[in-house]
Every structure is written in structure tokens, then in C-alpha cells.
């Protein structure tokens, strides 16, 4: 199943600072084609929050950092 990300989101993600955890999550999820809805459910946040993390417009709360880092590692190891 393909979820497809808009060109504007992909562009904003590539332009954003990869050193931020939300942007890194975005790149990993875009590459792995993980849906925003799935991530929102997984982390218990809104889809808009996920989009903002991906673009670097908002940053995940510290309470999410460990879970996000583990999820990024999981995505990278499944390639």
C-alpha cells in the first residue's frame, strides 16, 4: 500500500534541519512510506503534530524522544 506524501511536505522535510528528531523521523518515514495516520496513532498525537515534526515547525516533547529514536532505528534496520 502506498501512502504518498505531498511534494511540499517532502520538500519542507528535506529543507529542514536533519538534526532535529522530528525531521529525522520524517525522513525515515517518507523513505519507508509509513503513513502519518499510523504515526499519529502510534505516538498518541494528531496528524498535524506529525506534519509539524516532519517540517521542523514543532519539536517532539522530551517524553517522546526515546520512542521516536527507537522507531527510527527500527525503520533503518528493516531496509
Protein Blocks (a to p, Z undefined) as FASTA:
>chain_A
ZZbiafklmmmmmmpcfkbmklmmmmmmmmnopafklmmmmnopafklmmmmmnopaccd
fklmmmmmmmmmmmmmmZZ
